[in-house]
Amino acid sequence: MMEGKTKRAVLVVSFGTSHMDALKKSIEQVERHIEEAFPTYRVYRAFTSQMILRKLKRTQRLDIFTVKGAMEQMAADGMEEVIVQPTHIINGIENDKMMEDLMEYTDRFKKIRAGRPLLTSVDDYKKAIHAVMAEVELKEGEALVLMGHGTDHHANAAYPTLEYTFHSLGYSQVLVGTVEGFPDLRNVMTRLEISGMKKVILMPFMVVAGDHAKNDMAGEDDSWKTELEAAGYEVRTLVKGLGEMKGIRNIYAEHIEAVM
């Protein structure tokens, strides 16, 4: 073991998912990417969703740390320098809560630094867009509709900004909607109608292609897919989380490097 490896840690903080397949394909891949990029750091995991933590314990017998639990564990393991990197998309509620939790531990470590969520700088938006477009093959006359989570937090402005940035980079056939914020599916459908495109690829703009992606987006019952089909669109779904994309994992690694 390298000298110093025992003292430095990266805590990867995710909202979490109870879908084990999605967990392996996305969050685990992000964590592995970080382990490989920073071999002298020990990597820990925390989830912020209490509901998901309870469900994993109940259904999978899995104990995953909360942010506070992970901080306690790292202190117990003798870590001195900690970098906390969220896999959050925006600087929203989950990130605010994470930062609050970290404040309680400032005197327990020599150094605690927090990396930024995925969409923070203009550069982040551009890199994220190129990472997504590297994974999608759009056919002639086909729109890409991305489903973000959305929030009532002011950070929801990231989603319209994301669409604007797609268009400014020349990807005018990409539209962004959210499940719980603005713009919603109605707004997306209005803009689809204006565009005249009749074919749609649906894809989540979420780290994990879990519940929202499988059910709200691609489900056979009361989903974005069924609503678009009912309106006469030909729909293909791409159930792939952002964590599965190398370009996205690179951004998280860059955010860690930035606070090192």
ChimeraX commands (.cxc) that place a marker at each C-alpha (Angstrom):
marker #1 position 0.00,0.00,0.00 radius 0.5
marker #1 position 1.29,3.43,-0.91 radius 0.5
marker #1 position 2.36,5.75,1.87 radius 0.5
marker #1 position -0.37,8.33,2.31 radius 0.5
marker #1 position -3.03,6.16,0.76 radius 0.5
marker #1 position -4.40,5.44,4.21 radius 0.5
marker #1 position -4.76,9.13,5.05 radius 0.5
marker #1 position -6.56,10.52,2.00 radius 0.5
marker #1 position -10.05,9.74,0.87 radius 0.5
marker #1 position -12.64,10.64,-1.75 radius 0.5
marker #1 position -16.23,10.32,-0.63 radius 0.5
marker #1 position -18.55,9.86,-3.60 radius 0.5
marker #1 position -22.00,11.13,-2.66 radius 0.5
marker #1 position -25.02,10.07,-4.73 radius 0.5
marker #1 position -28.75,10.43,-4.34 radius 0.5
marker #1 position -28.80,6.64,-4.70 radius 0.5
marker #1 position -30.94,4.00,-6.37 radius 0.5
marker #1 position -32.62,0.79,-5.27 radius 0.5
marker #1 position -32.24,-0.72,-8.77 radius 0.5
marker #1 position -29.20,-2.96,-8.43 radius 0.5
marker #1 position -28.58,-3.20,-12.19 radius 0.5
marker #1 position -28.56,0.60,-12.50 radius 0.5
marker #1 position -26.35,0.92,-9.42 radius 0.5
marker #1 position -23.72,-1.35,-10.98 radius 0.5
marker #1 position -23.86,0.34,-14.38 radius 0.5
marker #1 position -23.72,3.92,-13.17 radius 0.5
marker #1 position -22.75,4.83,-9.59 radius 0.5
marker #1 position -20.33,1.92,-9.32 radius 0.5
marker #1 position -18.72,2.91,-12.62 radius 0.5
marker #1 position -18.26,6.49,-11.45 radius 0.5
marker #1 position -16.65,5.25,-8.23 radius 0.5
marker #1 position -14.36,2.87,-10.13 radius 0.5
marker #1 position -13.35,5.66,-12.51 radius 0.5
marker #1 position -12.40,7.83,-9.50 radius 0.5
marker #1 position -10.45,4.95,-7.90 radius 0.5
marker #1 position -8.44,4.51,-11.09 radius 0.5
marker #1 position -7.90,8.24,-11.58 radius 0.5
marker #1 position -6.72,8.82,-8.00 radius 0.5
marker #1 position -4.94,5.64,-6.87 radius 0.5
marker #1 position -3.51,7.24,-3.71 radius 0.5
marker #1 position -7.00,7.98,-2.38 radius 0.5
marker #1 position -9.35,5.56,-0.68 radius 0.5
marker #1 position -12.86,5.79,-2.12 radius 0.5
marker #1 position -15.97,5.72,0.07 radius 0.5
marker #1 position -19.66,5.78,-0.88 radius 0.5
marker #1 position -22.62,7.63,0.60 radius 0.5
marker #1 position -26.26,8.02,-0.52 radius 0.5
marker #1 position -28.45,10.96,0.47 radius 0.5
marker #1 position -31.93,9.46,-0.05 radius 0.5
marker #1 position -33.24,8.08,3.25 radius 0.5
marker #1 position -36.01,6.25,1.40 radius 0.5
marker #1 position -33.52,4.45,-0.83 radius 0.5
marker #1 position -31.21,3.63,2.11 radius 0.5
marker #1 position -34.13,2.04,3.98 radius 0.5
marker #1 position -35.25,0.11,0.92 radius 0.5
marker #1 position -31.75,-1.25,0.23 radius 0.5
marker #1 position -31.43,-2.40,3.82 radius 0.5
marker #1 position -34.83,-4.08,3.68 radius 0.5
marker #1 position -34.67,-5.70,0.24 radius 0.5
marker #1 position -30.93,-6.24,-0.33 radius 0.5
marker #1 position -29.58,-6.36,3.25 radius 0.5
marker #1 position -27.29,-3.58,2.10 radius 0.5
marker #1 position -25.97,-1.01,4.54 radius 0.5
marker #1 position -24.84,2.11,2.71 radius 0.5
marker #1 position -23.61,5.20,4.56 radius 0.5
marker #1 position -25.38,8.51,4.83 radius 0.5
marker #1 position -23.01,11.47,4.40 radius 0.5
marker #1 position -22.65,11.75,8.19 radius 0.5
marker #1 position -22.17,7.99,8.55 radius 0.5
marker #1 position -19.40,8.06,5.94 radius 0.5
marker #1 position -17.69,10.99,7.64 radius 0.5
marker #1 position -17.75,9.09,10.95 radius 0.5
marker #1 position -16.30,6.01,9.26 radius 0.5
marker #1 position -13.53,7.97,7.55 radius 0.5
marker #1 position -12.61,9.63,10.85 radius 0.5
marker #1 position -12.56,6.20,12.53 radius 0.5
marker #1 position -10.35,4.89,9.69 radius 0.5
marker #1 position -7.83,7.66,10.37 radius 0.5
marker #1 position -8.42,9.69,7.21 radius 0.5
marker #1 position -6.99,13.18,7.40 radius 0.5
marker #1 position -7.73,14.74,4.03 radius 0.5
marker #1 position -11.15,14.24,2.52 radius 0.5
marker #1 position -12.51,15.29,-0.85 radius 0.5
marker #1 position -16.25,14.96,-1.17 radius 0.5
marker #1 position -17.49,14.61,-4.74 radius 0.5
marker #1 position -21.23,14.54,-5.39 radius 0.5
marker #1 position -22.62,12.79,-8.45 radius 0.5
marker #1 position -25.49,15.31,-8.28 radius 0.5
marker #1 position -26.41,16.96,-11.57 radius 0.5
marker #1 position -27.21,20.42,-10.21 radius 0.5
marker #1 position -26.38,22.60,-7.21 radius 0.5
marker #1 position -29.80,21.87,-5.73 radius 0.5
marker #1 position -31.45,20.64,-2.52 radius 0.5
marker #1 position -29.42,17.40,-2.23 radius 0.5
marker #1 position -26.18,19.30,-2.66 radius 0.5
marker #1 position -27.18,21.97,-0.11 radius 0.5
marker #1 position -28.00,19.21,2.40 radius 0.5
marker #1 position -24.68,17.50,1.72 radius 0.5
marker #1 position -22.78,20.76,2.32 radius 0.5
marker #1 position -24.66,21.31,5.59 radius 0.5
marker #1 position -23.73,17.81,6.77 radius 0.5
marker #1 position -20.07,18.40,5.91 radius 0.5
marker #1 position -19.95,21.62,7.95 radius 0.5
marker #1 position -20.41,19.55,11.11 radius 0.5
marker #1 position -17.15,17.69,10.46 radius 0.5
marker #1 position -14.73,20.49,9.67 radius 0.5
marker #1 position -12.88,20.03,12.98 radius 0.5
marker #1 position -12.57,16.25,12.58 radius 0.5
marker #1 position -10.22,16.30,9.57 radius 0.5
marker #1 position -7.17,18.31,8.54 radius 0.5
marker #1 position -8.85,19.18,5.26 radius 0.5
marker #1 position -12.32,18.73,3.80 radius 0.5
marker #1 position -12.99,19.94,0.29 radius 0.5
marker #1 position -16.08,19.50,-1.85 radius 0.5
marker #1 position -16.10,19.10,-5.61 radius 0.5
marker #1 position -18.92,20.66,-7.62 radius 0.5
marker #1 position -21.97,18.91,-9.12 radius 0.5
marker #1 position -21.98,17.97,-12.80 radius 0.5
marker #1 position -23.47,21.19,-14.18 radius 0.5
marker #1 position -21.67,24.05,-12.49 radius 0.5
marker #1 position -19.57,26.01,-14.99 radius 0.5
marker #1 position -20.35,26.85,-18.63 radius 0.5
marker #1 position -17.55,24.48,-19.53 radius 0.5
marker #1 position -19.31,21.68,-17.62 radius 0.5
marker #1 position -22.46,22.13,-19.71 radius 0.5
marker #1 position -20.48,21.94,-22.94 radius 0.5
marker #1 position -18.53,18.85,-21.86 radius 0.5
marker #1 position -21.69,17.13,-20.63 radius 0.5
marker #1 position -23.40,17.82,-23.96 radius 0.5
marker #1 position -20.50,16.37,-25.96 radius 0.5
marker #1 position -20.47,13.34,-23.64 radius 0.5
marker #1 position -24.18,12.72,-24.27 radius 0.5
marker #1 position -24.00,13.26,-28.03 radius 0.5
marker #1 position -21.11,10.77,-28.24 radius 0.5
marker #1 position -23.59,8.09,-27.06 radius 0.5
marker #1 position -26.54,8.90,-29.32 radius 0.5
marker #1 position -27.05,8.38,-33.01 radius 0.5
marker #1 position -29.79,10.68,-34.21 radius 0.5
marker #1 position -31.44,9.84,-37.50 radius 0.5
marker #1 position -32.71,12.44,-39.95 radius 0.5
marker #1 position -35.79,14.19,-38.56 radius 0.5
marker #1 position -35.39,12.64,-35.13 radius 0.5
marker #1 position -35.46,14.65,-31.90 radius 0.5
marker #1 position -33.61,13.74,-28.72 radius 0.5
marker #1 position -35.73,14.43,-25.66 radius 0.5
marker #1 position -33.83,14.33,-22.38 radius 0.5
marker #1 position -35.68,13.74,-19.12 radius 0.5
marker #1 position -34.12,15.52,-16.17 radius 0.5
marker #1 position -35.35,15.21,-12.60 radius 0.5
marker #1 position -36.24,18.83,-11.94 radius 0.5
marker #1 position -36.79,20.57,-8.62 radius 0.5
marker #1 position -38.53,23.56,-7.07 radius 0.5
marker #1 position -35.07,24.78,-5.98 radius 0.5
marker #1 position -33.76,27.77,-7.96 radius 0.5
marker #1 position -31.01,25.51,-9.35 radius 0.5
marker #1 position -33.70,24.11,-11.69 radius 0.5
marker #1 position -32.56,26.90,-14.05 radius 0.5
marker #1 position -29.81,24.45,-15.06 radius 0.5
marker #1 position -32.29,22.52,-17.26 radius 0.5
marker #1 position -33.43,25.35,-19.56 radius 0.5
marker #1 position -29.78,26.48,-19.63 radius 0.5
marker #1 position -28.78,22.98,-20.72 radius 0.5
marker #1 position -31.22,23.02,-23.65 radius 0.5
marker #1 position -30.09,26.51,-24.66 radius 0.5
marker #1 position -26.48,25.31,-24.62 radius 0.5
marker #1 position -27.31,22.24,-26.77 radius 0.5
marker #1 position -28.83,24.62,-29.34 radius 0.5
marker #1 position -25.92,27.06,-29.21 radius 0.5
marker #1 position -23.54,24.15,-29.90 radius 0.5
marker #1 position -25.55,23.25,-33.00 radius 0.5
marker #1 position -27.73,20.46,-31.56 radius 0.5
marker #1 position -31.05,22.15,-32.27 radius 0.5
marker #1 position -32.88,18.81,-32.35 radius 0.5
marker #1 position -32.33,18.25,-28.61 radius 0.5
marker #1 position -35.04,19.18,-26.10 radius 0.5
marker #1 position -34.82,19.03,-22.32 radius 0.5
marker #1 position -37.74,18.38,-19.98 radius 0.5
marker #1 position -38.07,17.47,-16.31 radius 0.5
marker #1 position -40.28,15.20,-14.23 radius 0.5
marker #1 position -40.68,17.59,-11.32 radius 0.5
marker #1 position -39.70,21.05,-12.55 radius 0.5
marker #1 position -39.73,23.37,-15.56 radius 0.5
marker #1 position -39.82,22.69,-18.46 radius 0.5
marker #1 position -42.19,19.72,-18.18 radius 0.5
marker #1 position -43.42,17.24,-20.78 radius 0.5
marker #1 position -46.14,19.66,-21.97 radius 0.5
marker #1 position -43.51,22.31,-22.72 radius 0.5
marker #1 position -41.42,19.72,-24.55 radius 0.5
marker #1 position -44.39,18.59,-26.65 radius 0.5
marker #1 position -45.21,22.17,-27.62 radius 0.5
marker #1 position -41.65,22.65,-28.85 radius 0.5
marker #1 position -41.69,19.29,-30.63 radius 0.5
marker #1 position -44.80,20.33,-32.50 radius 0.5
marker #1 position -43.15,23.58,-33.59 radius 0.5
marker #1 position -40.07,21.65,-34.77 radius 0.5
marker #1 position -42.17,19.40,-37.03 radius 0.5
marker #1 position -40.13,16.33,-36.06 radius 0.5
marker #1 position -42.14,13.14,-35.80 radius 0.5
marker #1 position -39.57,10.76,-34.35 radius 0.5
marker #1 position -38.23,10.93,-30.83 radius 0.5
marker #1 position -35.45,9.29,-28.84 radius 0.5
marker #1 position -36.15,9.46,-25.11 radius 0.5
marker #1 position -33.22,9.35,-22.75 radius 0.5
marker #1 position -32.77,10.22,-19.05 radius 0.5
marker #1 position -30.54,13.13,-18.05 radius 0.5
marker #1 position -29.90,11.51,-14.70 radius 0.5
marker #1 position -26.81,9.79,-13.30 radius 0.5
marker #1 position -28.76,6.57,-12.79 radius 0.5
marker #1 position -31.29,5.06,-15.18 radius 0.5
marker #1 position -33.46,3.82,-12.32 radius 0.5
marker #1 position -37.08,4.30,-11.37 radius 0.5
marker #1 position -37.79,7.54,-13.27 radius 0.5
marker #1 position -36.08,6.29,-16.43 radius 0.5
marker #1 position -37.69,2.83,-16.40 radius 0.5
marker #1 position -41.18,3.91,-15.36 radius 0.5
marker #1 position -41.89,7.64,-15.81 radius 0.5
marker #1 position -39.93,7.82,-19.05 radius 0.5
marker #1 position -40.00,4.43,-20.74 radius 0.5
marker #1 position -42.84,2.61,-18.96 radius 0.5
marker #1 position -45.82,1.13,-20.77 radius 0.5
marker #1 position -48.24,2.91,-18.46 radius 0.5
marker #1 position -48.75,6.67,-18.13 radius 0.5
marker #1 position -45.17,7.54,-19.15 radius 0.5
marker #1 position -43.51,10.10,-21.40 radius 0.5
marker #1 position -43.23,7.33,-23.99 radius 0.5
marker #1 position -46.96,6.49,-23.96 radius 0.5
marker #1 position -47.95,10.19,-23.98 radius 0.5
marker #1 position -45.72,10.93,-26.95 radius 0.5
marker #1 position -46.98,7.85,-28.79 radius 0.5
marker #1 position -50.57,8.87,-28.10 radius 0.5
marker #1 position -49.75,12.23,-29.69 radius 0.5
marker #1 position -48.56,10.43,-32.84 radius 0.5
marker #1 position -44.79,10.34,-32.35 radius 0.5
marker #1 position -42.62,7.36,-33.16 radius 0.5
marker #1 position -40.59,6.79,-29.97 radius 0.5
marker #1 position -37.41,4.89,-29.15 radius 0.5
marker #1 position -36.13,4.82,-25.59 radius 0.5
marker #1 position -32.51,4.77,-24.54 radius 0.5
marker #1 position -32.48,3.74,-20.88 radius 0.5
marker #1 position -28.94,4.76,-20.07 radius 0.5
marker #1 position -27.78,6.80,-17.09 radius 0.5
marker #1 position -25.17,9.55,-17.33 radius 0.5
marker #1 position -22.93,7.54,-15.00 radius 0.5
marker #1 position -22.59,4.97,-17.79 radius 0.5
marker #1 position -20.89,7.55,-20.03 radius 0.5
marker #1 position -17.14,7.96,-19.95 radius 0.5
marker #1 position -17.31,11.65,-20.82 radius 0.5
marker #1 position -19.54,12.32,-17.82 radius 0.5
marker #1 position -17.31,10.32,-15.46 radius 0.5
marker #1 position -14.39,12.44,-16.68 radius 0.5
marker #1 position -16.18,15.62,-15.59 radius 0.5
marker #1 position -16.58,14.31,-12.04 radius 0.5
marker #1 position -12.88,13.40,-11.99 radius 0.5
marker #1 position -12.01,16.91,-13.20 radius 0.5
marker #1 position -14.11,18.40,-10.40 radius 0.5
marker #1 position -12.08,16.38,-7.90 radius 0.5
marker #1 position -8.84,17.54,-9.47 radius 0.5
marker #1 position -10.02,21.14,-9.28 radius 0.5
marker #1 position -10.27,21.02,-5.48 radius 0.5
marker #1 position -7.09,19.02,-4.95 radius 0.5
marker link #1:1,2 radius 0.2
marker link #1:2,3 radius 0.2
marker link #1:3,4 radius 0.2
marker link #1:4,5 radius 0.2
marker link #1:5,6 radius 0.2
marker link #1:6,7 radius 0.2
marker link #1:7,8 radius 0.2
marker link #1:8,9 radius 0.2
marker link #1:9,10 radius 0.2
marker link #1:10,11 radius 0.2
marker link #1:11,12 radius 0.2
marker link #1:12,13 radius 0.2
marker link #1:13,14 radius 0.2
marker link #1:14,15 radius 0.2
marker link #1:15,16 radius 0.2
marker link #1:16,17 radius 0.2
marker link #1:17,18 radius 0.2
marker link #1:18,19 radius 0.2
marker link #1:19,20 radius 0.2
marker link #1:20,21 radius 0.2
marker link #1:21,22 radius 0.2
marker link #1:22,23 radius 0.2
marker link #1:23,24 radius 0.2
marker link #1:24,25 radius 0.2
marker link #1:25,26 radius 0.2
marker link #1:26,27 radius 0.2
marker link #1:27,28 radius 0.2
marker link #1:28,29 radius 0.2
marker link #1:29,30 radius 0.2
marker link #1:30,31 radius 0.2
marker link #1:31,32 radius 0.2
marker link #1:32,33 radius 0.2
marker link #1:33,34 radius 0.2
marker link #1:34,35 radius 0.2
marker link #1:35,36 radius 0.2
marker link #1:36,37 radius 0.2
marker link #1:37,38 radius 0.2
marker link #1:38,39 radius 0.2
marker link #1:39,40 radius 0.2
marker link #1:40,41 radius 0.2
marker link #1:41,42 radius 0.2
marker link #1:42,43 radius 0.2
marker link #1:43,44 radius 0.2
marker link #1:44,45 radius 0.2
marker link #1:45,46 radius 0.2
marker link #1:46,47 radius 0.2
marker link #1:47,48 radius 0.2
marker link #1:48,49 radius 0.2
marker link #1:49,50 radius 0.2
marker link #1:50,51 radius 0.2
marker link #1:51,52 radius 0.2
marker link #1:52,53 radius 0.2
marker link #1:53,54 radius 0.2
marker link #1:54,55 radius 0.2
marker link #1:55,56 radius 0.2
marker link #1:56,57 radius 0.2
marker link #1:57,58 radius 0.2
marker link #1:58,59 radius 0.2
marker link #1:59,60 radius 0.2
marker link #1:60,61 radius 0.2
marker link #1:61,62 radius 0.2
marker link #1:62,63 radius 0.2
marker link #1:63,64 radius 0.2
marker link #1:64,65 radius 0.2
marker link #1:65,66 radius 0.2
marker link #1:66,67 radius 0.2
marker link #1:67,68 radius 0.2
marker link #1:68,69 radius 0.2
marker link #1:69,70 radius 0.2
marker link #1:70,71 radius 0.2
marker link #1:71,72 radius 0.2
marker link #1:72,73 radius 0.2
marker link #1:73,74 radius 0.2
marker link #1:74,75 radius 0.2
marker link #1:75,76 radius 0.2
marker link #1:76,77 radius 0.2
marker link #1:77,78 radius 0.2
marker link #1:78,79 radius 0.2
marker link #1:79,80 radius 0.2
marker link #1:80,81 radius 0.2
marker link #1:81,82 radius 0.2
marker link #1:82,83 radius 0.2
marker link #1:83,84 radius 0.2
marker link #1:84,85 radius 0.2
marker link #1:85,86 radius 0.2
marker link #1:86,87 radius 0.2
marker link #1:87,88 radius 0.2
marker link #1:88,89 radius 0.2
marker link #1:89,90 radius 0.2
marker link #1:90,91 radius 0.2
marker link #1:91,92 radius 0.2
marker link #1:92,93 radius 0.2
marker link #1:93,94 radius 0.2
marker link #1:94,95 radius 0.2
marker link #1:95,96 radius 0.2
marker link #1:96,97 radius 0.2
marker link #1:97,98 radius 0.2
marker link #1:98,99 radius 0.2
marker link #1:99,100 radius 0.2
marker link #1:100,101 radius 0.2
marker link #1:101,102 radius 0.2
marker link #1:102,103 radius 0.2
marker link #1:103,104 radius 0.2
marker link #1:104,105 radius 0.2
marker link #1:105,106 radius 0.2
marker link #1:106,107 radius 0.2
marker link #1:107,108 radius 0.2
marker link #1:108,109 radius 0.2
marker link #1:109,110 radius 0.2
marker link #1:110,111 radius 0.2
marker link #1:111,112 radius 0.2
marker link #1:112,113 radius 0.2
marker link #1:113,114 radius 0.2
marker link #1:114,115 radius 0.2
marker link #1:115,116 radius 0.2
marker link #1:116,117 radius 0.2
marker link #1:117,118 radius 0.2
marker link #1:118,119 radius 0.2
marker link #1:119,120 radius 0.2
marker link #1:120,121 radius 0.2
marker link #1:121,122 radius 0.2
marker link #1:122,123 radius 0.2
marker link #1:123,124 radius 0.2
marker link #1:124,125 radius 0.2
marker link #1:125,126 radius 0.2
marker link #1:126,127 radius 0.2
marker link #1:127,128 radius 0.2
marker link #1:128,129 radius 0.2
marker link #1:129,130 radius 0.2
marker link #1:130,131 radius 0.2
marker link #1:131,132 radius 0.2
marker link #1:132,133 radius 0.2
marker link #1:133,134 radius 0.2
marker link #1:134,135 radius 0.2
marker link #1:135,136 radius 0.2
marker link #1:136,137 radius 0.2
marker link #1:137,138 radius 0.2
marker link #1:138,139 radius 0.2
marker link #1:139,140 radius 0.2
marker link #1:140,141 radius 0.2
marker link #1:141,142 radius 0.2
marker link #1:142,143 radius 0.2
marker link #1:143,144 radius 0.2
marker link #1:144,145 radius 0.2
marker link #1:145,146 radius 0.2
marker link #1:146,147 radius 0.2
marker link #1:147,148 radius 0.2
marker link #1:148,149 radius 0.2
marker link #1:149,150 radius 0.2
marker link #1:150,151 radius 0.2
marker link #1:151,152 radius 0.2
marker link #1:152,153 radius 0.2
marker link #1:153,154 radius 0.2
marker link #1:154,155 radius 0.2
marker link #1:155,156 radius 0.2
marker link #1:156,157 radius 0.2
marker link #1:157,158 radius 0.2
marker link #1:158,159 radius 0.2
marker link #1:159,160 radius 0.2
marker link #1:160,161 radius 0.2
marker link #1:161,162 radius 0.2
marker link #1:162,163 radius 0.2
marker link #1:163,164 radius 0.2
marker link #1:164,165 radius 0.2
marker link #1:165,166 radius 0.2
marker link #1:166,167 radius 0.2
marker link #1:167,168 radius 0.2
marker link #1:168,169 radius 0.2
marker link #1:169,170 radius 0.2
marker link #1:170,171 radius 0.2
marker link #1:171,172 radius 0.2
marker link #1:172,173 radius 0.2
marker link #1:173,174 radius 0.2
marker link #1:174,175 radius 0.2
marker link #1:175,176 radius 0.2
marker link #1:176,177 radius 0.2
marker link #1:177,178 radius 0.2
marker link #1:178,179 radius 0.2
marker link #1:179,180 radius 0.2
marker link #1:180,181 radius 0.2
marker link #1:181,182 radius 0.2
marker link #1:182,183 radius 0.2
marker link #1:183,184 radius 0.2
marker link #1:184,185 radius 0.2
marker link #1:185,186 radius 0.2
marker link #1:186,187 radius 0.2
marker link #1:187,188 radius 0.2
marker link #1:188,189 radius 0.2
marker link #1:189,190 radius 0.2
marker link #1:190,191 radius 0.2
marker link #1:191,192 radius 0.2
marker link #1:192,193 radius 0.2
marker link #1:193,194 radius 0.2
marker link #1:194,195 radius 0.2
marker link #1:195,196 radius 0.2
marker link #1:196,197 radius 0.2
marker link #1:197,198 radius 0.2
marker link #1:198,199 radius 0.2
marker link #1:199,200 radius 0.2
marker link #1:200,201 radius 0.2
marker link #1:201,202 radius 0.2
marker link #1:202,203 radius 0.2
marker link #1:203,204 radius 0.2
marker link #1:204,205 radius 0.2
marker link #1:205,206 radius 0.2
marker link #1:206,207 radius 0.2
marker link #1:207,208 radius 0.2
marker link #1:208,209 radius 0.2
marker link #1:209,210 radius 0.2
marker link #1:210,211 radius 0.2
marker link #1:211,212 radius 0.2
marker link #1:212,213 radius 0.2
marker link #1:213,214 radius 0.2
marker link #1:214,215 radius 0.2
marker link #1:215,216 radius 0.2
marker link #1:216,217 radius 0.2
marker link #1:217,218 radius 0.2
marker link #1:218,219 radius 0.2
marker link #1:219,220 radius 0.2
marker link #1:220,221 radius 0.2
marker link #1:221,222 radius 0.2
marker link #1:222,223 radius 0.2
marker link #1:223,224 radius 0.2
marker link #1:224,225 radius 0.2
marker link #1:225,226 radius 0.2
marker link #1:226,227 radius 0.2
marker link #1:227,228 radius 0.2
marker link #1:228,229 radius 0.2
marker link #1:229,230 radius 0.2
marker link #1:230,231 radius 0.2
marker link #1:231,232 radius 0.2
marker link #1:232,233 radius 0.2
marker link #1:233,234 radius 0.2
marker link #1:234,235 radius 0.2
marker link #1:235,236 radius 0.2
marker link #1:236,237 radius 0.2
marker link #1:237,238 radius 0.2
marker link #1:238,239 radius 0.2
marker link #1:239,240 radius 0.2
marker link #1:240,241 radius 0.2
marker link #1:241,242 radius 0.2
marker link #1:242,243 radius 0.2
marker link #1:243,244 radius 0.2
marker link #1:244,245 radius 0.2
marker link #1:245,246 radius 0.2
marker link #1:246,247 radius 0.2
marker link #1:247,248 radius 0.2
marker link #1:248,249 radius 0.2
marker link #1:249,250 radius 0.2
marker link #1:250,251 radius 0.2
marker link #1:251,252 radius 0.2
marker link #1:252,253 radius 0.2
marker link #1:253,254 radius 0.2
marker link #1:254,255 radius 0.2
marker link #1:255,256 radius 0.2
marker link #1:256,257 radius 0.2
marker link #1:257,258 radius 0.2
marker link #1:258,259 radius 0.2
marker link #1:259,260 radius 0.2
view
